[in-house]
Amino acid sequence: MPNAPLMPMATAVWLVENTTLTFKQIASFCKLHEVEIQGIADGEVAKGIKAYNPIISGQLSREEIELSSKDENRPLQIKSSDIEISNSEKKIKKYVPLSKRQDKPDSALWLIKQHNLLKDSQIAKLVGITKNSVTSIRNKSYWNYNNLNPKDPVALNLFTQKDLLDAIEKAVRRVKREKKQKDKEKISNLASAR
């Protein structure tokens, strides 16, 4: 829908409840039918839909609503240039319930055993524990090491398979870089020894 507000029905509910705009103005702004707006006002349509404030989201200004409230023939203008819908996924720290938190060291142990290319910092980031914890698990000096059972973190839903593959790919690239660097150093050492 061209230039429709983000959540048309919820926006319509808010406009019906909080403005003196006509049903026709709200309908044309939200790209809905006038009868739907009438239904919202009568409480028959959009039951249970939470009102969405288009001012907070930057789709409308108070001035815009006031101008259209004074003139019922004036349509509302959406501020589309200000709306930025980002399609890049933002990394949100996922809440891990208490019952799953004890799985983190187990998951770290699993990653150490299954993917030893991964650096401690990568494992710590993936699993969501400190780098020191990962290092102590790797050195078998972790306080509860004897009670750890390696568990697949993807199966435990601590992160996705894609996250794991990305981390492994990064580790492989790092190992190749380090090998190249060592080879260069060997060659230069041999050359300087002559």
LINGI-V286410 format. One record per residue. N is the residue number from 1. RES is the residue in three letters. PHI is phi in radians with two decimals (NA if undefined). Layout:
BEGIN
[[N,RES,PHI] [N,RES,PHI]]
END
This chain:
BEGIN
[[1,MET,NA] [2,PRO,-1.23] [3,ASN,0.91] [4,ALA,-1.60] [5,PRO,-1.14] [6,LEU,-0.96] [7,MET,-2.12] [8,PRO,-0.96] [9,MET,-1.15] [10,ALA,-1.15] [11,THR,-1.15] [12,ALA,-1.07] [13,VAL,-1.02] [14,TRP,-1.12] [15,LEU,-1.13] [16,VAL,-1.13] [17,GLU,-1.32] [18,ASN,-2.06] [19,THR,-2.35] [20,THR,-1.87] [21,LEU,-1.15] [22,THR,-1.34] [23,PHE,-1.04] [24,LYS,-1.11] [25,GLN,-1.11] [26,ILE,-1.13] [27,ALA,-1.06] [28,SER,-1.23] [29,PHE,-1.18] [30,CYS,-1.53] [31,LYS,0.99] [32,LEU,-2.10] [33,HIS,-1.51] [34,GLU,-0.97] [35,VAL,-1.12] [36,GLU,-1.11] [37,ILE,-1.16] [38,GLN,-1.04] [39,GLY,-1.10] [40,ILE,-1.10] [41,ALA,-1.10] [42,ASP,-1.45] [43,GLY,1.40] [44,GLU,-1.69] [45,VAL,-1.95] [46,ALA,1.11] [47,LYS,-1.11] [48,GLY,1.42] [49,ILE,-1.50] [50,LYS,-1.32] [51,ALA,-1.08] [52,TYR,-2.05] [53,ASN,-1.40] [54,PRO,-1.29] [55,ILE,-1.31] [56,ILE,-1.08] [57,SER,-1.39] [58,GLY,1.37] [59,GLN,-1.58] [60,LEU,-2.43] [61,SER,-1.97] [62,ARG,-1.02] [63,GLU,-1.05] [64,GLU,-1.06] [65,ILE,-1.13] [66,GLU,-1.12] [67,LEU,-1.03] [68,SER,-1.29] [69,SER,-1.19] [70,LYS,-1.37] [71,ASP,-2.23] [72,GLU,-1.21] [73,ASN,-1.61] [74,ARG,-1.55] [75,PRO,-1.33] [76,LEU,-1.25] [77,GLN,-1.86] [78,ILE,-1.35] [79,LYS,-1.59] [80,SER,-1.30] [81,SER,-1.18] [82,ASP,-1.50] [83,ILE,-1.46] [84,GLU,-2.06] [85,ILE,-1.75] [86,SER,-1.54] [87,ASN,-1.73] [88,SER,-1.36] [89,GLU,-1.21] [90,LYS,-1.47] [91,LYS,-1.35] [92,ILE,-1.84] [93,LYS,-1.10] [94,LYS,-1.48] [95,TYR,-1.21] [96,VAL,-1.91] [97,PRO,-1.07] [98,LEU,-0.89] [99,SER,-1.08] [100,LYS,-1.69] [101,ARG,-1.12] [102,GLN,-1.25] [103,ASP,-1.35] [104,LYS,-1.09] [105,PRO,-1.07] [106,ASP,-1.07] [107,SER,-1.18] [108,ALA,-1.07] [109,LEU,-1.08] [110,TRP,-1.04] [111,LEU,-1.13] [112,ILE,-1.08] [113,LYS,-1.31] [114,GLN,-1.48] [115,HIS,-2.32] [116,ASN,-1.24] [117,LEU,-1.25] [118,LEU,-1.14] [119,LYS,-1.34] [120,ASP,-0.99] [121,SER,-1.13] [122,GLN,-1.17] [123,ILE,-1.10] [124,ALA,-1.03] [125,LYS,-1.16] [126,LEU,-1.09] [127,VAL,-1.39] [128,GLY,1.59] [129,ILE,-2.26] [130,THR,-1.31] [131,LYS,-1.10] [132,ASN,-1.06] [133,SER,-1.09] [134,VAL,-1.10] [135,THR,-1.06] [136,SER,-1.19] [137,ILE,-1.18] [138,ARG,-1.08] [139,ASN,-1.47] [140,LYS,1.09] [141,SER,-1.86] [142,TYR,-1.08] [143,TRP,-0.96] [144,ASN,-2.05] [145,TYR,-0.97] [146,ASN,-1.12] [147,ASN,-1.73] [148,LEU,-1.38] [149,ASN,-2.17] [150,PRO,-1.03] [151,LYS,-2.28] [152,ASP,-1.19] [153,PRO,-1.17] [154,VAL,-1.19] [155,ALA,-1.13] [156,LEU,-1.41] [157,ASN,1.19] [158,LEU,-1.38] [159,PHE,-2.81] [160,THR,-1.57] [161,GLN,-1.06] [162,LYS,-1.09] [163,ASP,-1.01] [164,LEU,-1.14] [165,LEU,-1.09] [166,ASP,-1.07] [167,ALA,-1.14] [168,ILE,-1.14] [169,GLU,-1.03] [170,LYS,-1.09] [171,ALA,-1.12] [172,VAL,-1.09] [173,ARG,-1.06] [174,ARG,-1.09] [175,VAL,-1.08] [176,LYS,-1.09] [177,ARG,-1.06] [178,GLU,-1.12] [179,LYS,-1.13] [180,LYS,-1.02] [181,GLN,-1.07] [182,LYS,-1.11] [183,ASP,-1.05] [184,LYS,-1.05] [185,GLU,-1.08] [186,LYS,-1.04] [187,ILE,-1.09] [188,SER,-1.19] [189,ASN,-1.18] [190,LEU,-1.13] [191,ALA,-1.14] [192,SER,-1.33] [193,ALA,-1.32] [194,ARG,-1.30]]
END
